[in-house]
Amino acid sequence: MTRLSLAAAAALSMTTGAASAQTEITWWHAMGGALGDSLNQIATDFNASQSDYQITPVFKGSYEEALTAGIAAFRAGEHPNVLQVFDAGAATVIGAVGATIPVQDLMTQNGVDFDIEDYISGVRYFYADSDDKMIGMPFNSSSPIMYYNIDALEAAGVEAPATWEEFAETTAPALVEAGYIPLAQSHSPWIFVENFMSRHNLPFATNDNGYAGTDTEILVDTPELKAHWMALQDWEENGFYAWYGAGWDDNQAPFEEGEVAIWLGSSGSFGGLMQKDLPFEFSATYLPYWEAITTEPKQTFIGGASLFAMSGKSDEENAATAAFFEFLTSPEVQYAWHRETGYVPITTAAYDMAKEDGHYDRFPAAEVGIQQLSLPAGENTKGYRMGFYVQIRDVMNREFGRILSEGANVDDAFATIESESNALLARFAQTQN
Amino acid sequence: MKRAGFTQRWLPILLLMPQLVIIAVFFYWPAAYGLRSSFFLQDPFGFSETFVGFGNYLTLMRSPSYLKSAGFTVIFSVLVTFLSLAIALILAVKADRVIRGAKTYRTLLMWVYAVAPPVAGVIGLIMFDQSWGPLVDFAALFGWDFVLGVNYFDTAFAMVVVSVWKQIPVNFIFFLSGLQSIPRSVREAALIDNRSASGRFWDVTFPLLAPTGFFLLITNITYSLFDTFGIIDTTVKGEPGNNPMTLVYKVYVDGFRGNDMGGSSAQSVILMVLVLLMTVFQFRLIERRIHYT
């Protein structure tokens, strides 16, 4: 009896000993609901795959909340090893040199093979610095694509439009005739400004879209972009386009209910739409473009978020973070994440694995996001880097709301967006001296 | 007569210390830090900063969107304070006269008090939902195409309705207890002097309710300025867009969402000064006219 309890005590002390030898790291993220489940699965699998490291994911709320929590924790010296930061917060984090360890350095220092060419081209440089060094690890990457209700398009006798001209002249009138609201979209700044620029290969800001420095000026008061918004205002009046506010879900719901025939959303919305068992068949294709602006449409920017390795941690913990990033970018993990969520696989190897497995034969729409990101690149399609970008998006959303609900003049609205955004950029530059 | 007091000087100071330390650490130090931040533009991570003097304040004064929020805040606060006080007073006066089932009736009126502001906001969202909100259907009966989150006026309307609804029970409880503390003899004397019920209310009841009313006025202004945050946050669903915002919510949007430390500190300092002025005004001017029994 005594011997047994002694043995048990010895065994217990050995397991606690083993547990304390493990290096523990934390990961703050903003993925709720089903996305959060998929993310936790990645962490569990990583912990099970080896015995040296242990990662703990912590849900911190929305993207904005996760970033703010990470910054506050950094100032208090209580920050996590890995922080998820969304596209609009990239300039803030990358601007604070010393707050994070560039992913590329972290990987090479810890003996992990790293080649930026392994990443698909649309994803590669979005979170990189001006020397094309990868700072943040692209994690959940998506692109805006066009979802359509197949039943609605068949009822109207039309195909999914490739260009906005086709939409305005053929698709929309036929859909209205068939009793549908032709178009809705869920994120005006992302879909109808940022990716409008990349799709048409138009410059979005000076300084190489803001990558080359902080004395950047935004370029939105342009004839092309204003023409698009004037068309949108007309479409809203004709009943070709309906706007349900600045909230994402408010614009997605009418599509799911079958009222709206075409909805522009994220390639990452695919998993959610599949799970919802919609009462109609849907598919997806590329974001339309204006033939009047270009005949060679380009790839789009990624949206979503990336993972940053925060500085001020011990070498052991950084090694753990590097090991986790290596695991995360492995084709198996990327393919599973892509399959469950609809976010694009970030490496060519993972994309090839999905193709070989026949994923796209079963769900052709799942490939649209990555195909669109793999379209030819242009000099303006790498991404953009602008500080206080969260506020710039707020300014855009405010003015777009005025255009769409108060009939505000498009010229005035874009002049306001440009001047307020430039004032914000100038203020951001002053924070970075 | 000998005054009661401490014989040594250090004992009262020692006894006051915990309170003073708490005030200093949690109120004065952050306020001083906020004041300092408002003169700088700072990298959110704290690596670098630039002194800009009154630059942040000037930016705010020149910003049409800030001035618009300020205007909205004034209208919003006046409406919420006035409506929640007025409706609660009417309900309290009526409830005071109810004899049968009085307790049940009063409890039902107080119920909403237990609802937290963000929850109230969520309930408001459900009631005003674009596709199936019952109040939207009700508005449609009058030909009002109510669209929350799309139309500026409609969103403002929903914010006021939810904020007033949430605040009425608190005011109701206080007004009711205020009414019940008016001596019966005074009421009966008034009944002999004046036969008109409304005359009696304005001449006797209302002045006697003034201390309660003054207290509620202050708490309601504070509520409409600060505590409605949760309601506004849930109503705009984290995407302000072209929707109305109060000044407190704007501090959050620029500071917490946007990480503009200097700008949002300047906004906080402006609010701090505003509250200071309001407090001085209330106690200097209004309280003098009120007589406590």
HADDOCK unambig.tbl for C-alpha pairs under 7 A between the chains (distance, minus, plus):
assign (segid A and resid 64 and name CA) (segid B and resid 257 and name CA) 5.32 0.50 0.50
assign (segid A and resid 65 and name CA) (segid B and resid 257 and name CA) 6.92 0.50 0.50
assign (segid A and resid 68 and name CA) (segid B and resid 256 and name CA) 6.14 0.50 0.50
assign (segid A and resid 68 and name CA) (segid B and resid 257 and name CA) 6.98 0.50 0.50
assign (segid A and resid 71 and name CA) (segid B and resid 44 and name CA) 6.81 0.50 0.50
assign (segid A and resid 71 and name CA) (segid B and resid 45 and name CA) 5.78 0.50 0.50
assign (segid A and resid 74 and name CA) (segid B and resid 45 and name CA) 7.00 0.50 0.50
assign (segid A and resid 75 and name CA) (segid B and resid 45 and name CA) 6.32 0.50 0.50
assign (segid A and resid 75 and name CA) (segid B and resid 46 and name CA) 6.93 0.50 0.50
assign (segid A and resid 96 and name CA) (segid B and resid 45 and name CA) 6.59 0.50 0.50
assign (segid A and resid 96 and name CA) (segid B and resid 47 and name CA) 6.88 0.50 0.50
assign (segid A and resid 244 and name CA) (segid B and resid 150 and name CA) 6.21 0.50 0.50
assign (segid A and resid 245 and name CA) (segid B and resid 149 and name CA) 5.37 0.50 0.50
assign (segid A and resid 245 and name CA) (segid B and resid 150 and name CA) 4.55 0.50 0.50
assign (segid A and resid 246 and name CA) (segid B and resid 239 and name CA) 6.07 0.50 0.50
assign (segid A and resid 246 and name CA) (segid B and resid 241 and name CA) 5.74 0.50 0.50
assign (segid A and resid 247 and name CA) (segid B and resid 237 and name CA) 6.86 0.50 0.50
assign (segid A and resid 247 and name CA) (segid B and resid 239 and name CA) 6.22 0.50 0.50
assign (segid A and resid 388 and name CA) (segid B and resid 258 and name CA) 6.18 0.50 0.50
assign (segid A and resid 390 and name CA) (segid B and resid 258 and name CA) 5.47 0.50 0.50
assign (segid A and resid 391 and name CA) (segid B and resid 258 and name CA) 5.75 0.50 0.50
assign (segid A and resid 394 and name CA) (segid B and resid 241 and name CA) 6.03 0.50 0.50
assign (segid A and resid 397 and name CA) (segid B and resid 241 and name CA) 4.55 0.50 0.50
assign (segid A and resid 397 and name CA) (segid B and resid 242 and name CA) 6.65 0.50 0.50
assign (segid A and resid 398 and name CA) (segid B and resid 241 and name CA) 4.10 0.50 0.50
assign (segid A and resid 398 and name CA) (segid B and resid 242 and name CA) 3.92 0.50 0.50
assign (segid A and resid 399 and name CA) (segid B and resid 242 and name CA) 6.70 0.50 0.50
assign (segid A and resid 401 and name CA) (segid B and resid 150 and name CA) 6.90 0.50 0.50
assign (segid A and resid 401 and name CA) (segid B and resid 241 and name CA) 6.31 0.50 0.50
assign (segid A and resid 401 and name CA) (segid B and resid 242 and name CA) 5.13 0.50 0.50
assign (segid A and resid 402 and name CA) (segid B and resid 242 and name CA) 6.36 0.50 0.50
assign (segid A and resid 405 and name CA) (segid B and resid 150 and name CA) 6.41 0.50 0.50
assign (segid A and resid 405 and name CA) (segid B and resid 151 and name CA) 6.12 0.50 0.50
assign (segid A and resid 430 and name CA) (segid B and resid 41 and name CA) 6.29 0.50 0.50
assign (segid A and resid 430 and name CA) (segid B and resid 50 and name CA) 6.08 0.50 0.50
assign (segid A and resid 431 and name CA) (segid B and resid 41 and name CA) 5.00 0.50 0.50
assign (segid A and resid 431 and name CA) (segid B and resid 42 and name CA) 4.58 0.50 0.50
assign (segid A and resid 431 and name CA) (segid B and resid 43 and name CA) 4.73 0.50 0.50
assign (segid A and resid 431 and name CA) (segid B and resid 48 and name CA) 6.39 0.50 0.50
assign (segid A and resid 431 and name CA) (segid B and resid 49 and name CA) 5.22 0.50 0.50
assign (segid A and resid 431 and name CA) (segid B and resid 50 and name CA) 6.14 0.50 0.50
assign (segid A and resid 432 and name CA) (segid B and resid 43 and name CA) 5.99 0.50 0.50
assign (segid A and resid 432 and name CA) (segid B and resid 48 and name CA) 6.02 0.50 0.50
assign (segid A and resid 432 and name CA) (segid B and resid 49 and name CA) 6.86 0.50 0.50
assign (segid A and resid 433 and name CA) (segid B and resid 48 and name CA) 6.24 0.50 0.50
assign (segid A and resid 433 and name CA) (segid B and resid 49 and name CA) 6.72 0.50 0.50
assign (segid A and resid 433 and name CA) (segid B and resid 50 and name CA) 6.95 0.50 0.50
